């Protein structure tokens, strides 16, 4: 993935909910640079989720309806520890 698209992904990681911003900020700083192209595509798709749904997925209050995105959600959760 090219640098321009990576910058777009980082920008889209900024959300309207502070709690969500804090979780994604840590993930973007620590894990995003290590992701391969397929994982970046999954992360970009996950970012299309509404803020409240995404927060619920990350906090385990609801399950993402797309099983293919579960591994990236797990990586975001692991970055919080």
Buried (B, 14 or more C-beta within 10 A) or exposed (E): EEEEEBEBBBEEBEBEEEEBBEBBBBBBEEBBEEBEEEBBBBBBEBBEBEEEBBBBBBEEEEEBEEEEBBEBBEBBBEBEE
